Amino acid sequence: MGTTDAVTTDLPDRSTVRSLLRLWPYVRPVRTRLFVAAFVAVVASCLALLFPLVLKWMVDGPISGHDPAGVWLGALWLLLLGIAEAILFGLRRWLVARPLAGVEASMRADLFRHLQRLPVAFHDRWASGQLLSRGTTDLMLVRMFLAFPLTFLLVNSVTILAGVAIMLVQQWTLGLVLLAPAIPVMIVCWLFERRYSEVARQAQDQVGDLTTVVEESVLGIRIIKGFGRHRSQARAFRELSGTLRGTELAKARLLASIWAVIVTLPELAIGAALVLGTVQVADGDLSAGTLVAFLSTALALRWPVDSIGFLLAMSQEAATATERYFEVMDAEPESSLAPTPGATTAVTERAGLPSASAEPELEPESEPGVPGPAHAPVTTSGPERGSAGERGSGASRREGGLRFHGVRFRYPDAAADAPPVLAGVDLHIRPGESMALVGATGTGKTTLTALVPRLHEITSGRITLDGRDITAMPREELRELVAVAFEEPTLFSATVGENVLMGAADTAGRDELDRALAVAQADFAHTLPQGTATQVGEQGLSLSGGQRQRLALARAVVGQPRFLVLDDPLSALDVHTEAAVEAALRRVLAETTALIVAHRPSTVLLADRVALLSGGRITAVGTHHELLRTNAEYAHLMSGAEEDDR
């Protein structure tokens, strides 16, 4: 499970305004309606300031003069002002509701698209719960900010300024009394903003951690039940939930403290103004109507002043939500082509490995029986398959197929002094040939296969397909040429047919689906309740491991790719099913160039040749029987595999 330590940013240089300004590209298309809504809200709020003026006229006029008609007229004006204010605030809500829902939907769609384009290394580092919380809770906070605080910070500021101006005009001495708390309130707001931003960020990161625990518990429910670990999972959930509760209480305490200051100081000022105003009325220096209007205006300003606290709190939460959103959006997506040479060199230097530009010129791959380059000795004896050997000769045979040229790889987040996973792989899989890749656990076999479709970028060296550097090819084209089946098959909450046809062009139909299912011996799909239209459920957990693996294999072969990369594709199959799949798979392998990670001798025998990966290099290449005779490490690995099969 990922932690917030890996994704949080330092907050000292944080600017709330700068963070929120990054929302402008999404707000720009709806700016007209938002500006109109803000103007309508300002007008509605200013209408509320007319109530005290009407009251002043009524007290000093009709009420003092005992004029019932004037009182009714004043009451009518108050009613009309109230109706107008309600209509304007309703209009403001109508103006912002639809466009802001659109802003949230647009941001969520952009986030989802961007997540699909981010490299596998990014998803390896980030917990899924953190990403989920950014696409749900954080975007909800952003929408709420745009709908309410963004408008009312402006509206309340204008209202306060207008109200203070009215009070100063009516009686400047009382106005100065009410202005006395302004400086202490601003200082408290400044302190509150700094502290609240830190706590809000902690809370939102902890929500992401909690989401991760919930998601893992749901997806891993079989493991939890199977090992009776529900208590430990519940304990982990309680601990994270308790931590989040403490952070939320800290937020509540901060909000309560600022609210206490913002409410108490103005109330004391209003009380002082009331006493002073009453004395002035008694002395004849102030009319009763003016005092009523003054105090009514002060009371009308209570809401704009009191709301400062939670408006600032919502703004801080929106700012941290915006930061968290753009932490993901700022991550560099997979480029269509390779990084620039300078960027590649920089990455290589940080990894402590020689750059591709420093690679010596590679010698042509040795023909059978001839020693290979000194830096990567291999055994390459054995006859070639006829179809591969007859397909070309000379330069075409040397450059065609799938070739690794001095490939080195280190994971980006690996320790600086850690050895590379791959330390110089040289391997040539000729056109139409299938190559089994064998090695001990942890030698980098799966990593090597992931480099072919560029799920990871190589640290240095080159990989070519039919002589073309894969980093010079658009990813879309590369992944049309290369199909992959992973050892751990992943199925989506879709039908069997939709899962399989993900590996083919959009024009693929029933014939291609049936052919792929036949190759993978996945005819069980036709016996499901709705056949290939049956929903397989989340991650395909309604199917057995062998069924999922066969569907994943069908997905790899359905598009009849030119290059096929299989990561131990038959590990979950029983002996009889494996034999049937192998028989059908041989026909597919005869038409493609394949790299197959293998652990069983039966899988190895599918291939024309075998490559042994050891110490980050290819140390031997030959047929299965030749390597059994000439390579002790290979013989040891295969003897263990044969024991496992028995």
VEXDREN-2710 file (C-alpha; in Angstrom, 1 decimal):
% VEXDREN-2710
k/r/px/py/pz
1/MET/0.0/0.0/0.0
2/GLY/1.3/3.4/-0.9
3/THR/1.7/6.2/1.6
4/THR/1.3/9.9/1.5
5/ASP/5.0/10.4/2.0
6/ALA/5.6/9.5/-1.6
7/VAL/3.3/12.1/-3.1
8/THR/3.0/15.0/-0.7
9/THR/4.7/18.3/-1.5
10/ASP/6.4/20.7/0.8
11/LEU/4.0/23.4/1.9
12/PRO/6.1/26.4/3.0
13/ASP/6.2/28.0/-0.5
14/ARG/2.6/27.2/-1.1
15/SER/0.4/30.0/-2.4
16/THR/-3.4/29.6/-2.2
17/VAL/-4.0/32.1/-5.0
18/ARG/-1.4/30.6/-7.3
19/SER/-2.8/27.1/-6.7
20/LEU/-6.4/28.2/-7.5
21/LEU/-5.3/30.2/-10.6
22/ARG/-4.4/26.9/-12.2
23/LEU/-8.1/26.2/-12.5
24/TRP/-8.5/29.1/-15.0
25/PRO/-8.2/26.9/-18.2
26/TYR/-11.2/24.9/-17.0
27/VAL/-13.2/27.9/-15.8
28/ARG/-12.5/30.1/-18.9
29/PRO/-15.2/28.4/-21.1
30/VAL/-17.9/29.3/-18.5
31/ARG/-16.4/32.6/-17.3
32/THR/-19.3/34.6/-18.7
33/ARG/-21.9/32.8/-16.6
34/LEU/-19.8/33.0/-13.5
35/PHE/-19.2/36.7/-13.9
36/VAL/-22.9/37.3/-14.5
37/ALA/-23.6/35.1/-11.4
38/ALA/-21.2/37.1/-9.3
39/PHE/-22.7/40.4/-10.5
40/VAL/-26.2/39.2/-9.7
41/ALA/-25.0/38.1/-6.2
42/VAL/-23.4/41.5/-5.5
43/VAL/-26.6/43.2/-6.5
44/ALA/-28.7/40.9/-4.3
45/SER/-26.4/41.5/-1.4
46/CYS/-26.4/45.2/-1.8
47/LEU/-30.2/45.1/-1.9
48/ALA/-30.0/43.8/1.7
49/LEU/-28.2/47.1/2.7
50/LEU/-31.3/49.1/1.6
51/PHE/-33.4/47.5/4.3
52/PRO/-31.8/49.7/7.1
53/LEU/-32.3/52.8/4.9
54/VAL/-36.0/52.0/4.5
55/LEU/-36.2/51.4/8.3
56/LYS/-34.6/54.8/9.0
57/TRP/-37.1/56.5/6.7
58/MET/-40.0/54.7/8.5
59/VAL/-38.8/55.5/12.0
60/ASP/-38.0/59.1/11.4
61/GLY/-41.0/59.6/9.1
62/PRO/-44.3/57.6/9.3
63/ILE/-43.7/56.1/12.7
64/SER/-42.7/59.4/14.4
65/GLY/-45.5/61.2/12.6
66/HIS/-48.0/58.5/13.4
67/ASP/-48.7/57.9/9.6
68/PRO/-50.2/54.3/9.1
69/ALA/-50.2/54.7/5.3
70/GLY/-46.5/55.5/5.4
71/VAL/-45.8/52.5/7.6
72/TRP/-47.7/50.2/5.1
73/LEU/-45.8/51.8/2.2
74/GLY/-42.5/51.1/4.0
75/ALA/-43.6/47.5/4.7
76/LEU/-44.4/47.1/1.0
77/TRP/-40.9/48.3/0.1
78/LEU/-39.3/45.9/2.5
79/LEU/-41.4/43.0/1.0
80/LEU/-40.4/43.9/-2.6
81/LEU/-36.8/44.2/-1.6
82/GLY/-36.9/40.7/0.1
83/ILE/-38.6/39.2/-3.0
84/ALA/-36.0/40.8/-5.3
85/GLU/-33.1/39.5/-3.2
86/ALA/-34.5/36.0/-3.1
87/ILE/-35.1/35.9/-6.9
88/LEU/-31.5/37.2/-7.6
89/PHE/-29.9/34.6/-5.3
90/GLY/-32.0/31.9/-7.0
91/LEU/-30.9/33.2/-10.4
92/ARG/-27.2/33.1/-9.2
93/ARG/-27.6/29.4/-8.2
94/TRP/-29.2/28.6/-11.6
95/LEU/-26.4/30.3/-13.5
96/VAL/-23.6/28.4/-11.8
97/ALA/-25.1/24.9/-11.3
98/ARG/-24.8/23.5/-14.9
99/PRO/-21.5/25.0/-15.9
100/LEU/-19.7/24.0/-12.7
101/ALA/-21.0/20.5/-13.0
102/GLY/-19.4/20.6/-16.5
103/VAL/-16.1/21.9/-15.1
104/GLU/-16.0/19.0/-12.7
105/ALA/-16.8/16.5/-15.4
106/SER/-14.2/18.0/-17.7
107/MET/-11.5/17.8/-15.0
108/ARG/-12.4/14.3/-14.2
109/ALA/-12.3/13.2/-17.8
110/ASP/-8.9/14.9/-18.3
111/LEU/-7.6/13.1/-15.2
112/PHE/-8.8/9.7/-16.4
113/ARG/-7.3/10.3/-19.9
114/HIS/-4.0/11.4/-18.4
115/LEU/-3.9/8.4/-16.1
116/GLN/-4.1/6.1/-19.1
117/ARG/-1.1/7.9/-20.7
118/LEU/1.1/7.9/-17.7
119/PRO/3.9/5.3/-17.7
120/VAL/3.7/2.1/-15.7
121/ALA/6.5/3.4/-13.4
122/PHE/4.1/6.1/-12.2
123/HIS/1.4/3.6/-11.3
124/ASP/3.9/1.4/-9.6
125/ARG/4.7/4.3/-7.2
126/TRP/1.2/5.6/-6.5
127/ALA/-1.4/4.0/-4.4
128/SER/-4.7/3.5/-6.3
129/GLY/-6.7/5.0/-3.4
130/GLN/-4.7/8.3/-3.7
131/LEU/-5.6/8.5/-7.4
132/LEU/-9.3/7.6/-6.7
133/SER/-9.6/10.4/-4.0
134/ARG/-8.1/12.9/-6.4
135/GLY/-10.7/12.0/-9.0
136/THR/-13.7/12.1/-6.6
137/THR/-13.3/13.9/-3.3
138/ASP/-10.8/16.5/-4.5
139/LEU/-12.8/17.5/-7.5
140/MET/-16.0/17.8/-5.4
141/LEU/-14.1/20.3/-3.2
142/VAL/-13.0/22.2/-6.3
143/ARG/-16.6/22.4/-7.6
144/MET/-17.9/23.6/-4.2
145/PHE/-15.3/26.3/-4.1
146/LEU/-16.2/27.5/-7.6
147/ALA/-19.9/27.5/-6.7
148/PHE/-19.7/29.2/-3.3
149/PRO/-16.5/30.7/-1.8
150/LEU/-15.2/32.0/-5.1
151/THR/-18.3/34.1/-5.5
152/PHE/-19.0/35.0/-1.9
153/LEU/-15.5/36.1/-1.0
154/LEU/-16.1/38.8/-3.6
155/VAL/-19.7/39.4/-2.7
156/ASN/-19.1/39.6/1.0
157/SER/-16.1/41.9/0.5
158/VAL/-18.2/44.3/-1.6
159/THR/-21.0/44.1/0.9
160/ILE/-18.7/44.9/3.9
161/LEU/-17.1/47.8/2.1
162/ALA/-20.5/49.2/1.0
163/GLY/-22.0/48.7/4.5
164/VAL/-19.0/50.4/6.2
165/ALA/-19.3/53.3/3.9
166/ILE/-23.0/53.7/4.7
167/MET/-22.4/53.5/8.4
168/LEU/-19.6/56.1/8.2
169/VAL/-21.8/58.5/6.3
170/GLN/-24.6/58.0/8.8
171/GLN/-22.4/58.5/11.9
172/TRP/-18.6/58.3/11.5
173/THR/-17.9/58.0/15.2
174/LEU/-20.0/54.9/15.5
175/GLY/-18.5/53.6/12.3
176/LEU/-15.0/53.9/13.7
177/VAL/-16.0/51.9/16.8
178/LEU/-17.2/49.1/14.5
179/LEU/-14.0/49.2/12.5
180/ALA/-11.8/48.7/15.6
181/PRO/-11.8/44.8/15.3
182/ALA/-10.7/44.9/11.7
183/ILE/-7.0/44.6/12.2
184/PRO/-7.1/41.8/14.8
185/VAL/-9.5/39.9/12.6
186/MET/-7.1/40.2/9.6
187/ILE/-4.2/39.0/11.7
188/VAL/-6.2/36.0/12.9
189/CYS/-7.3/35.1/9.3
190/TRP/-3.7/35.2/8.1
191/LEU/-2.5/32.9/10.9
192/PHE/-5.5/30.6/10.3
193/GLU/-4.8/30.3/6.6
194/ARG/-1.2/29.1/7.1
195/ARG/-2.1/26.5/9.7
196/TYR/-5.4/25.3/8.1
197/SER/-3.7/24.7/4.7
198/GLU/-1.3/22.2/6.4
199/VAL/-4.0/20.3/8.2
200/ALA/-6.3/20.3/5.2
201/ARG/-3.6/18.7/3.1
202/GLN/-3.0/16.0/5.8
203/ALA/-6.7/15.2/5.9
204/GLN/-7.0/14.9/2.1
205/ASP/-3.9/12.6/1.9
206/GLN/-5.2/10.5/4.7
207/VAL/-8.5/10.1/2.8
208/GLY/-6.5/8.7/0.0
209/ASP/-4.8/6.2/2.3
210/LEU/-8.1/5.2/3.7
211/THR/-9.5/4.7/0.2
212/THR/-6.6/2.5/-0.6
213/VAL/-7.2/0.2/2.4
214/VAL/-10.9/-0.1/1.5
215/GLU/-10.2/-0.9/-2.1
216/GLU/-7.5/-3.5/-1.3
217/SER/-9.8/-5.1/1.3
218/VAL/-12.6/-5.4/-1.3
219/LEU/-10.3/-6.7/-4.1
220/GLY/-8.5/-9.0/-1.7
221/ILE/-11.5/-10.3/0.2
222/ARG/-10.7/-13.9/-0.8
223/ILE/-7.3/-13.7/0.8
224/ILE/-8.6/-11.9/3.9
225/LYS/-11.2/-14.6/4.4
226/GLY/-9.0/-17.5/3.4
227/PHE/-6.3/-16.5/6.0
228/GLY/-8.8/-15.2/8.6
229/ARG/-7.2/-11.7/8.5
230/HIS/-10.4/-9.7/8.8
231/ARG/-9.4/-8.6/12.3
232/SER/-6.0/-7.3/11.2
233/GLN/-7.6/-5.5/8.2
234/ALA/-10.2/-4.0/10.5
235/ARG/-7.5/-2.9/12.9
236/ALA/-5.5/-1.2/10.0
237/PHE/-8.7/0.5/8.9
238/ARG/-9.5/1.7/12.5
239/GLU/-6.0/3.1/12.9
240/LEU/-6.2/5.1/9.6
241/SER/-9.7/6.1/10.4
242/GLY/-8.7/7.3/13.8
243/THR/-5.8/9.3/12.4
244/LEU/-8.2/10.9/9.9
245/ARG/-10.6/11.6/12.7
246/GLY/-7.9/13.3/14.7
247/THR/-7.0/15.5/11.7
248/GLU/-10.6/16.4/11.1
249/LEU/-10.9/17.4/14.8
250/ALA/-7.8/19.5/14.4
251/LYS/-9.5/21.2/11.4
252/ALA/-12.7/21.7/13.5
253/ARG/-10.7/23.3/16.4
254/LEU/-8.9/25.7/14.0
255/LEU/-12.3/26.7/12.5
256/ALA/-13.8/27.1/15.9
257/SER/-11.0/29.3/17.1
258/ILE/-11.2/31.7/14.1
259/TRP/-15.0/31.7/14.3
260/ALA/-14.8/32.6/18.0
261/VAL/-12.6/35.6/17.2
262/ILE/-14.6/36.7/14.1
263/VAL/-17.9/36.5/15.9
264/THR/-16.9/37.8/19.4
265/LEU/-14.9/40.9/18.4
266/PRO/-17.6/42.3/16.0
267/GLU/-20.3/41.6/18.6
268/LEU/-18.4/43.5/21.2
269/ALA/-18.0/46.4/18.7
270/ILE/-21.7/46.3/18.0
271/GLY/-22.5/46.4/21.7
272/ALA/-20.2/49.3/22.2
273/ALA/-21.7/51.2/19.3
274/LEU/-25.2/50.5/20.7
275/VAL/-24.3/52.0/24.1
276/LEU/-22.6/55.0/22.5
277/GLY/-25.4/55.5/20.0
278/THR/-28.1/55.4/22.7
279/VAL/-26.2/58.1/24.7
280/GLN/-26.1/60.2/21.5
281/VAL/-29.8/59.8/20.9
282/ALA/-30.6/60.7/24.5
283/ASP/-28.4/63.8/24.2
284/GLY/-30.2/64.7/21.0
285/ASP/-27.1/64.4/18.8
286/LEU/-28.5/61.4/16.8
287/SER/-32.0/60.6/15.6
288/ALA/-33.6/57.3/16.6
289/GLY/-34.0/56.4/12.9
290/THR/-30.3/56.9/12.2
291/LEU/-29.4/54.7/15.2
292/VAL/-31.9/52.0/14.0
293/ALA/-30.5/52.2/10.5
294/PHE/-26.9/52.1/11.8
295/LEU/-27.5/49.0/13.9
296/SER/-29.5/47.3/11.2
297/THR/-26.6/47.8/8.8
298/ALA/-24.2/46.4/11.3
299/LEU/-26.4/43.4/11.9
300/ALA/-26.7/42.9/8.1
301/LEU/-23.0/42.7/7.9
302/ARG/-22.8/40.0/10.6
303/TRP/-23.3/37.2/8.0
304/PRO/-20.6/38.5/5.6
305/VAL/-18.1/38.9/8.4
306/ASP/-19.0/35.6/10.2
307/SER/-18.7/33.6/7.0
308/ILE/-15.1/34.7/6.5
309/GLY/-13.9/31.7/8.5
310/PHE/-15.6/28.9/6.7
311/LEU/-15.1/30.6/3.3
312/LEU/-11.4/30.7/3.9
313/ALA/-11.5/27.1/5.1
314/MET/-13.3/26.0/2.0
315/SER/-10.8/27.9/-0.1
316/GLN/-7.9/26.3/1.6
317/GLU/-9.4/22.8/1.0
318/ALA/-10.0/23.7/-2.6
319/ALA/-6.4/24.9/-3.0
320/THR/-5.0/21.7/-1.6
321/ALA/-7.4/19.7/-3.7
322/THR/-6.2/21.6/-6.8
323/GLU/-2.6/20.9/-5.8
324/ARG/-3.3/17.2/-5.4
325/TYR/-5.1/17.1/-8.8
326/PHE/-2.2/18.8/-10.6
327/GLU/0.4/16.6/-8.9
328/VAL/-1.0/13.9/-11.1
329/MET/-1.7/16.1/-14.2
330/ASP/1.9/17.4/-14.0
331/ALA/3.4/13.9/-14.2
332/GLU/5.1/13.4/-17.5
333/PRO/3.0/11.1/-19.8
334/GLU/4.4/8.6/-22.2
335/SER/5.6/10.4/-25.2
336/SER/4.7/9.1/-28.6
337/LEU/8.4/8.9/-29.4
338/ALA/11.5/8.5/-27.3
339/PRO/12.9/11.1/-24.9
340/THR/15.4/13.5/-26.4
341/PRO/19.0/12.3/-26.3
342/GLY/19.8/14.8/-23.6
343/ALA/17.0/13.7/-21.4
344/THR/18.0/10.0/-21.9
345/THR/21.6/10.8/-21.0
346/ALA/20.5/12.7/-17.9
347/VAL/18.4/9.8/-16.7
348/THR/21.3/7.4/-17.4
349/GLU/23.7/9.5/-15.5
350/ARG/21.4/9.7/-12.5
351/ALA/21.2/5.9/-12.6
352/GLY/24.9/5.6/-12.5
353/LEU/25.1/3.8/-15.9
354/PRO/26.8/4.6/-19.1
355/SER/24.6/6.4/-21.6
356/ALA/23.5/4.9/-24.9
357/SER/25.8/7.4/-26.7
358/ALA/28.7/5.8/-24.9
359/GLU/27.9/2.3/-26.0
360/PRO/30.6/0.7/-28.2
361/GLU/29.6/-0.3/-31.7
362/LEU/27.9/-3.7/-31.4
363/GLU/29.4/-6.5/-33.3
364/PRO/27.1/-8.5/-35.6
365/GLU/25.5/-11.4/-33.8
366/SER/27.5/-14.6/-34.1
367/GLU/26.3/-17.2/-36.4
368/PRO/25.8/-20.7/-34.9
369/GLY/29.0/-22.1/-33.5
370/VAL/30.9/-18.8/-33.6
371/PRO/31.7/-17.0/-30.2
372/GLY/29.7/-13.9/-29.5
373/PRO/31.0/-10.5/-28.3
374/ALA/33.4/-10.7/-25.4
375/HIS/31.2/-8.6/-23.1
376/ALA/28.3/-11.1/-23.4
377/PRO/29.4/-14.6/-24.2
378/VAL/26.7/-16.9/-25.4
379/THR/26.3/-20.4/-26.8
380/THR/24.5/-20.2/-30.1
381/SER/24.7/-23.7/-31.5
382/GLY/22.0/-25.6/-33.1
383/PRO/20.1/-25.6/-36.4
384/GLU/17.8/-22.8/-37.4
385/ARG/14.2/-23.4/-38.1
386/GLY/13.6/-23.7/-41.9
387/SER/11.0/-21.0/-42.2
388/ALA/13.2/-18.5/-40.3
389/GLY/16.3/-19.4/-42.2
390/GLU/14.8/-19.3/-45.6
391/ARG/13.0/-15.9/-44.9
392/GLY/16.2/-13.9/-45.6
393/SER/19.9/-13.8/-45.3
394/GLY/22.8/-11.4/-44.8
395/ALA/21.7/-7.9/-43.6
396/SER/18.0/-8.8/-43.5
397/ARG/18.6/-11.7/-41.2
398/ARG/21.0/-9.7/-39.0
399/GLU/18.6/-6.7/-38.7
400/GLY/15.2/-8.4/-38.9
401/GLY/13.1/-9.7/-36.1
402/LEU/13.4/-8.6/-32.4
403/ARG/16.8/-7.5/-31.3
404/PHE/18.2/-6.2/-28.0
405/HIS/21.4/-4.2/-28.4
406/GLY/23.3/-3.8/-25.1
407/VAL/20.1/-3.1/-23.2
408/ARG/20.5/-1.8/-19.7
409/PHE/17.7/-1.0/-17.3
410/ARG/17.4/0.3/-13.8
411/TYR/14.1/1.3/-12.2
412/PRO/13.8/5.1/-11.8
413/ASP/13.2/4.9/-8.0
414/ALA/16.0/2.4/-7.3
415/ALA/18.8/3.3/-4.9
416/ALA/21.8/5.0/-6.5
417/ASP/24.1/2.2/-5.5
418/ALA/21.8/-0.7/-6.4
419/PRO/22.9/-2.8/-9.4
420/PRO/20.8/-2.5/-12.6
421/VAL/18.2/-5.1/-13.2
422/LEU/19.6/-5.6/-16.8
423/ALA/23.3/-5.0/-17.2
424/GLY/23.8/-5.3/-21.0
425/VAL/21.4/-7.7/-22.8
426/ASP/22.3/-8.7/-26.3
427/LEU/19.8/-11.0/-28.0
428/HIS/18.5/-11.5/-31.5
429/ILE/15.2/-13.3/-32.2
430/ARG/15.1/-13.8/-36.0
431/PRO/12.0/-13.2/-38.1
432/GLY/9.5/-15.9/-37.6
433/GLU/11.5/-17.5/-34.8
434/SER/10.3/-18.1/-31.2
435/MET/12.7/-17.7/-28.3
436/ALA/12.2/-19.0/-24.8
437/LEU/13.6/-16.8/-22.1
438/VAL/14.7/-18.8/-19.0
439/GLY/16.3/-17.6/-15.8
440/ALA/16.1/-17.9/-12.0
441/THR/13.5/-15.9/-10.1
442/GLY/14.3/-12.2/-9.9
443/THR/16.7/-12.1/-12.8
444/GLY/14.6/-9.6/-14.8
445/LYS/12.8/-11.8/-17.3
446/THR/9.4/-10.0/-16.8
447/THR/11.2/-6.6/-16.8
448/LEU/12.9/-7.5/-20.2
449/THR/9.5/-8.4/-21.8
450/ALA/8.0/-5.2/-20.5
451/LEU/10.7/-3.2/-22.4
452/VAL/9.5/-4.4/-25.8
453/PRO/6.1/-2.6/-25.8
454/ARG/7.8/0.3/-23.8
455/LEU/5.9/-0.2/-20.6
456/HIS/9.2/0.9/-19.2
457/GLU/11.9/2.9/-20.9
458/ILE/15.3/1.4/-21.2
459/THR/18.1/3.1/-19.4
460/SER/20.6/2.7/-22.3
461/GLY/21.0/0.5/-25.3
462/ARG/18.5/-0.1/-28.1
463/ILE/15.7/-2.5/-29.0
464/THR/14.8/-2.9/-32.6
465/LEU/11.9/-4.5/-34.5
466/ASP/12.8/-5.5/-38.0
467/GLY/15.7/-3.0/-37.8
468/ARG/13.6/-0.1/-36.5
469/ASP/14.4/1.4/-33.1
470/ILE/11.3/1.1/-31.0
471/THR/11.9/4.5/-29.5
472/ALA/11.6/6.0/-32.9
473/MET/8.2/4.5/-33.5
474/PRO/4.9/6.0/-32.3
475/ARG/3.6/4.0/-29.3
476/GLU/0.4/3.4/-31.1
477/GLU/2.2/1.7/-34.0
478/LEU/4.5/-0.2/-31.7
479/ARG/1.7/-1.6/-29.7
480/GLU/-0.1/-2.6/-32.8
481/LEU/2.9/-4.7/-33.8
482/VAL/3.6/-6.2/-30.4
483/ALA/1.0/-8.1/-28.4
484/VAL/1.6/-9.1/-24.7
485/ALA/0.2/-11.7/-22.4
486/PHE/1.2/-11.3/-18.8
487/GLU/1.7/-14.0/-16.2
488/GLU/-0.9/-12.3/-14.0
489/PRO/-3.9/-11.9/-16.3
490/THR/-6.1/-8.9/-15.8
491/LEU/-9.6/-8.9/-17.0
492/PHE/-12.1/-6.0/-16.9
493/SER/-15.7/-5.7/-15.8
494/ALA/-16.9/-6.4/-19.3
495/THR/-18.0/-9.3/-21.4
496/VAL/-15.7/-12.2/-22.4
497/GLY/-15.8/-11.0/-26.0
498/GLU/-15.0/-7.4/-25.1
499/ASN/-12.0/-8.5/-23.0
500/VAL/-10.6/-10.7/-25.7
501/LEU/-11.2/-8.2/-28.6
502/MET/-9.2/-5.5/-26.7
503/GLY/-6.2/-7.1/-28.3
504/ALA/-7.5/-6.5/-31.9
505/ALA/-8.4/-3.7/-34.1
506/ASP/-11.8/-2.1/-33.8
507/THR/-12.9/-3.9/-37.0
508/ALA/-12.3/-7.3/-35.5
509/GLY/-15.4/-9.4/-35.1
510/ARG/-16.9/-12.8/-34.4
511/ASP/-14.5/-14.8/-36.6
512/GLU/-11.4/-13.3/-35.0
513/LEU/-12.9/-13.9/-31.5
514/ASP/-13.7/-17.6/-32.2
515/ARG/-10.2/-18.2/-33.7
516/ALA/-8.4/-16.7/-30.7
517/LEU/-10.6/-18.6/-28.2
518/ALA/-9.8/-21.8/-30.1
519/VAL/-6.0/-21.1/-30.0
520/ALA/-6.1/-20.5/-26.3
521/GLN/-8.4/-23.5/-25.7
522/ALA/-10.9/-21.1/-24.2
523/ASP/-14.0/-22.7/-25.7
524/PHE/-15.4/-22.7/-22.2
525/ALA/-16.5/-19.2/-23.0
526/HIS/-19.2/-20.5/-25.3
527/THR/-20.7/-22.5/-22.4
528/LEU/-21.1/-19.6/-20.1
529/PRO/-24.7/-18.4/-19.3
530/GLN/-24.6/-15.8/-22.1
531/GLY/-21.7/-17.2/-24.0
532/THR/-19.1/-14.7/-25.0
533/ALA/-21.5/-11.9/-23.9
534/THR/-21.2/-13.0/-20.3
535/GLN/-20.0/-10.4/-17.9
536/VAL/-16.8/-11.7/-16.2
537/GLY/-17.1/-9.4/-13.1
538/GLU/-14.4/-7.2/-11.6
539/GLN/-10.9/-8.4/-12.4
540/GLY/-12.4/-11.6/-13.8
541/LEU/-12.7/-13.1/-10.3
542/SER/-15.8/-15.1/-11.3
543/LEU/-13.5/-17.2/-13.4
544/SER/-10.8/-19.7/-12.4
545/GLY/-7.1/-18.7/-12.7
546/GLY/-6.6/-21.0/-15.7
547/GLN/-9.7/-19.6/-17.4
548/ARG/-8.4/-16.0/-16.9
549/GLN/-5.0/-17.0/-18.2
550/ARG/-6.5/-18.6/-21.4
551/LEU/-8.6/-15.5/-22.1
552/ALA/-5.5/-13.3/-21.6
553/LEU/-3.7/-15.5/-24.1
554/ALA/-6.6/-15.2/-26.5
555/ARG/-6.4/-11.5/-26.2
556/ALA/-2.7/-11.6/-27.1
557/VAL/-3.2/-13.6/-30.3
558/VAL/-6.6/-12.3/-31.5
559/GLY/-4.9/-9.5/-33.5
560/GLN/-2.4/-11.8/-35.2
561/PRO/0.5/-9.6/-34.2
562/ARG/3.9/-9.6/-35.9
563/PHE/5.6/-9.8/-32.6
564/LEU/4.3/-11.7/-29.6
565/VAL/5.6/-11.4/-26.0
566/LEU/4.3/-14.0/-23.6
567/ASP/5.2/-14.0/-19.9
568/ASP/4.9/-17.6/-18.7
569/PRO/1.4/-17.8/-20.3
570/LEU/0.6/-21.4/-19.3
571/SER/1.6/-21.4/-15.6
572/ALA/-2.0/-21.8/-14.3
573/LEU/-3.1/-24.6/-16.7
574/ASP/-3.3/-28.3/-15.9
575/VAL/-1.1/-30.7/-17.9
576/HIS/-3.8/-31.8/-20.3
577/THR/-5.1/-28.2/-21.1
578/GLU/-1.5/-27.1/-21.4
579/ALA/-0.8/-29.7/-24.0
580/ALA/-3.9/-28.7/-26.0
581/VAL/-3.0/-25.0/-25.8
582/GLU/0.6/-25.7/-26.9
583/ALA/-0.5/-27.7/-29.9
584/ALA/-2.7/-24.8/-31.0
585/LEU/-0.2/-22.2/-30.1
586/ARG/2.5/-23.8/-32.3
587/ARG/0.5/-22.8/-35.3
588/VAL/0.4/-19.2/-34.1
589/LEU/4.1/-19.1/-33.3
590/ALA/4.9/-20.3/-36.8
591/GLU/3.5/-17.0/-38.2
592/THR/5.0/-14.6/-35.7
593/THR/8.2/-13.6/-34.0
594/ALA/7.9/-14.5/-30.3
595/LEU/9.7/-14.1/-27.0
596/ILE/8.3/-16.4/-24.3
597/VAL/9.2/-16.3/-20.7
598/ALA/9.3/-20.0/-19.6
599/HIS/9.7/-21.9/-16.4
600/ARG/8.5/-25.4/-17.5
601/PRO/10.3/-27.6/-20.0
602/SER/7.0/-28.1/-21.8
603/THR/6.8/-24.4/-22.4
604/VAL/10.5/-24.2/-23.4
605/LEU/9.9/-26.8/-26.1
606/LEU/7.4/-24.5/-27.8
607/ALA/10.4/-22.3/-28.8
608/ASP/13.0/-22.8/-31.6
609/ARG/15.8/-21.6/-29.3
610/VAL/16.3/-20.8/-25.6
611/ALA/18.1/-17.8/-24.0
612/LEU/19.4/-18.0/-20.5
613/LEU/19.2/-14.7/-18.5
614/SER/21.6/-14.6/-15.6
615/GLY/23.3/-11.7/-13.8
616/GLY/21.4/-9.1/-16.0
617/ARG/22.9/-10.6/-19.2
618/ILE/22.2/-13.3/-21.7
619/THR/24.8/-15.9/-20.9
620/ALA/23.7/-18.7/-23.3
621/VAL/21.6/-19.2/-26.4
622/GLY/20.8/-22.6/-28.0
623/THR/18.2/-25.3/-28.2
624/HIS/16.8/-26.8/-25.1
625/HIS/18.6/-30.1/-25.5
626/GLU/22.0/-28.4/-26.3
627/LEU/21.8/-26.2/-23.2
628/LEU/20.9/-29.2/-21.1
629/ARG/24.2/-30.8/-22.2
630/THR/26.5/-27.7/-22.2
631/ASN/25.2/-25.3/-19.5
632/ALA/25.1/-26.4/-15.9
633/GLU/23.0/-23.4/-14.7
634/TYR/20.3/-24.2/-17.3
635/ALA/20.4/-27.9/-16.6
636/HIS/19.9/-27.0/-12.9
637/LEU/16.9/-24.7/-13.6
638/MET/15.3/-27.3/-15.8
639/SER/15.8/-30.2/-13.4
640/GLY/14.0/-28.2/-10.8
641/ALA/11.2/-27.5/-13.2
642/GLU/10.9/-31.1/-14.1
643/GLU/10.7/-32.0/-10.4
644/ASP/7.9/-29.4/-10.1
645/ASP/6.0/-30.9/-13.0
646/ARG/6.2/-34.3/-11.4
END
